[in-house]
Amino acid sequence: MSQQPIEVHYWPTPNGHKITIALEEMDLPYTIVPVNIGRGDQFTPDFLAISPNNRMPAIVDPDGPGGAPIAIFESGAILQYLGRKTGLFYPSDERARVKVDEWVHWQMANLGPNAGQRNHFRNYAPTFILDQRQVAYGAIRYTNEVSRIYGVLNKQLDGRDFIAGAYSIADMISWPWVAGRDGQGIMIDDFPHIKTWHARVGERPAVKRALQAAQAVRGRANLQDQSREAQDARKVLFGQRARA
């Protein structure tokens, strides 16, 4: 059965990688529509029509339910949809599916947001704030929380090759947010089960293909360019407030 390509509105970040990994694993054809978050593409009317939270990733599946197109935002919802659509990496047995869902929601509510805040306070928090104690508190607070979260995942992986037993969308959604190296205030060697799991998933051919797709997007966008546009990205990414 032919399948029209799924449009992936994407930028090469951990959240974007989740979707391309799943599409590669499920052997679904897709095309990448770059959403340059440093340039502000996430605020364009066309993108907001499919992702009202002005965050990527989002997808448009031309072969949605009943054969009609469907747009989906939020990576957890996207992966669950793709799992139901293909019947792959998302068990049909309700008890097994609940276990996968638990860890999908755990990533969305815990691992991703806290790792993102840790990265912000350690790498992006402005140095001109008068009271640097606030910045230091944020860096310590989120580093400690990510360490706690790593401990939860490390315990779950003790005796398991994958998070919910068999390889699933729970692994695809969490893997991009786990640093497979030392840094950011956390030593990966302190979490041996995470370390071996991260290496195991990283060796999967589909994961490698997804990361190659990311490199292609980076190359086209010339992300290493230290241009005025790149330097102004901070203004677009941080300090956002409600838009009427």
Secondary structure, 3 states (H helix, E strand, C coil): CCCCCEEEEECCCHHHHHHHHHHHHCCCCEEEEECCCCCCHHHCHHHHCCCCCCCCCEEEECCCHHHCCEEEECHHHHHHHHHHHHCCCCCCCHHHHHHHHHHHHHHHHHHHHHHHHHHHHHHCCCCCCCCHHHHHHHHHHHHHHHHHHHHHHHHHHCCCCECCECCCHHHHHHHHHCCCCCECCECHHHCHHHHHHHHHHHCCHHHHHHHHHHHHHHHHHCCCCCCHHHHCHHHHHCCCCCCC
